[in-house]
Every structure is written in C-alpha cells, then in structure tokens.
Amino acid sequence: MQARTRDRALEELYRRAVVVRDEFTSVLPPYRTLPQRLVESGFERGIKLNVELYFDYVRSGVTPSHDDTRELVEIALGRVRDGEPLEEVLGRYRYGAEFIWTRLRVAADETERELLTDAALSLLQYVTLVTERIATACLQRAHDPRWELLDRRRAIADALLTGRDPIEWAEEPAIAVPDAVLIAVFRLGGGRGTDTSELRHRIEAIPGVFLRLDSGGWTALLPLQPGDDGTATTAALAARLPAAAPGQPERPAPFWVGVTAAPTRAAIPEQFAEARMLAELGRCLDRSQIVCRRADLMFEYTVAAGGPARAGLAAVLAPLDTQPLLAETLEVFVDTGFNQLATARLLTIHRNTVTYRLARVHELTGLDPHRPTDAMTLSAARIARRLEAASFTP
C-alpha cells in the first residue's frame, strides 16, 4: 500500500474510532462492584487515551513509553484499589479492542480492511503492553501496607454486613471492630457530570469508618459511641455532606443516604437491608431530603416492602396512562394533602374542573380520591409506580 494512501486510510479509521469509542462507553456494562458514577470520568478518559496512544503507535511504530502509559496505569490501579478484581479491569481492554475493531471493520472499505489486517499485530502488541504494565504495577503495590489495610477494612465491612465473624480479618489489635454501628448506604443519582470522589473521601476520613463500594454507591459503617442510638452520629454524618452554595439554584440531589442504627453486630445484616431500601426510596422518589430515615418514610417504606405485590399496586393507575391531565390532577391533589382548592390554584384551573377530573379518576380506576381508604390506595399506587419506573432494587 502506498504511503499516501495508507496515511489517508489511517486518518479515516482514526476519525471513526473517535466516534466508536463514545459508543463503547454507553454499551459496556458498569463495573460489578463499583458505582458507575464514581468511575465513569476515569473510564472515559482511559478510552480516549488508549485510542490516541494506539493510533500514535501505528503511525510512528514507536512503542509507548512508561510515561506515555502512566495515566492509564494509575486509572486502572485506582479501580483495583477500590476493590474491583484485576481480571475485570484487564478484561475491559479485550472487550474494548474487540468492540472498536469490529465496528471499524464492518464500516471499512477494501483499502481500510487491508490496513486493519496489517495493524492487527500492532493492536495485539499494544493491548499486551498496557495490560502487562497494569498487572506489574498491581503486583508491585500488592504489599503496600496502605493497600493491605484497605483490603482488611473492606473485608471486615463485608463480614459485618453479611453476618460473619470479622475478627479473622482484623489480624491486629490496631483495627478496632465496633459492636454497634450506624449503617449509611449511599445511592448515587443517575445524572452525568457530577464527580462523587470528593464525597466518598469525606466519608472515608471519618475516624473508625468501614467502607465498601458497590455498583450503586457505597456503604459506610460508622462506630456508635455508648449511649448514642444513632441520632448524634447521623447528625455528624449529615454535617459532612456537601450543601448547595448560598444563593445558588437548587439542583436534583446527586445522592441519597439511607441510615439505620444496629445496636449489635448480629443486627447489622437486617439493618443493612433496611438502610438499602431507604436509600433506594430516596433515589427512586427523587426526595429533596438527602438523608433518608424510616421515621420520615413510614408509608413509602411499607409500599416498598410489599415485594411482588408492588407491581400489582402500580397497575392500579394504568387506566390513567392515556389521560395525562387526569394523572397530573391526581398527582397534585395528593401532593397538596388532598386539597381541592390548592390543586385548582396550582394547576390554574377552576375548582369545578378539579372535581370533574377526580370524578373521572374514580370512574376509570374504581377508586374515589375523596374517600380516605381509596385515597390511601391511590397514594400507594403512585409510589409503587414511581418505584417500578425507577428500577427499585433494595
């Protein structure tokens, strides 16, 4: 292949690879044990760096130096340090190479296909080089005391949350394992562009905390002092959470925290399940209050705990799916405490119109919004529907 033809084909492949890399970000499943919101910026940065470095390698034939791949290695080390298995981190290089290569080959013309075939060896060499450097860096840091301490504290958190004996993981008296803890489950919102690393670091800085990441956020176990039923520790935790700057418009909460107190180690698994449910309620219902306690969500918690019955309850409002005005009127009616006059004012309609619409809701659903028991069912159905729509996963 002539040099000029090769250069043109290579630049066209590079242009397409830039487009495909953005597709890869959206189709690759999130890490199994890490919250997507916490790692997505590093993941996107890593894909961009890999595409740039690989095409530079193909153009020049010069192997990327250690300095060239340093940032990629640090991103991967961060994922392993957070608890993701090394094989999962390295496996993404294989998935990424296969995805981008396949997409490029499908859209390539004859000249580009020839170039892709010639460049296959360089792709293998590049992926092997980068994964080898990542694996080597992990092995070098495997015996770092700070990594070992993080691993032990993470293992202790796992043991406590699953009802196992954590002492075997402590290994030394320096790691004090509390008998009573406040369980704080953090669930991250779905919006992009909000870096939650600082938030996690604030929680990790709490003395004596045990923290474990998962795909939805993380769980923190905070030691309770004698005589504290969780109230004081919850207040201290809330004080560490970032607040909106004065004078700035309110934005949707980027995270929610379900909190419960476990007075004994034996109670931790059960209270952990409750805290997860509370955090999920905050996320699914998009609560304005970040800290979610059962005392503030008794009705919603009862609906959420309904399990299989929840889907049936959500179906109560199905007849309103084709009636958006009726659905909106019922929504506002419930939010205003079943106040018909306030509903009319908020919707800027006549009170008689509200009466008519609520009568239609009664006709379509069989439930009268003015009747207390029926109103409770409609309220519960509304919560159930929001939970189902938001993929509630306690």
Protein Blocks (a to p, Z undefined) as FASTA:
>chain_A
ZZklmmmmmmmmmmmmmmmmmmmmmmpccdfkbcfklmmmmmmmmmmmmmmmmmmmmmno
pacdfklmmmmmmmmmmmmmnopafklmmmmmmmmmmmmmmmmmmmpcfklmmmmmmmmm
mmmmmmmmmmmmmmmmmmmmmmgmklmmmmmmmmmmmmmmnopafklmnopaklccdfbd
cdddddddfbehiafklmmmmmmmpghiacdddfklcaddddddehiaolmmmmmmmmmp
ccddehiacdddfbdcdddddfbfklmmmmmmmmmmmmmmmmmnopablbacfklmmmmm
mmmmnmmmmmmmmmmmmmmmmmmklmmmmmmmmmnoopaklmmmmnopafklmmmmmmmm
mmmnopafklmklmmmmmmmmmmmmmmmnopaZZ
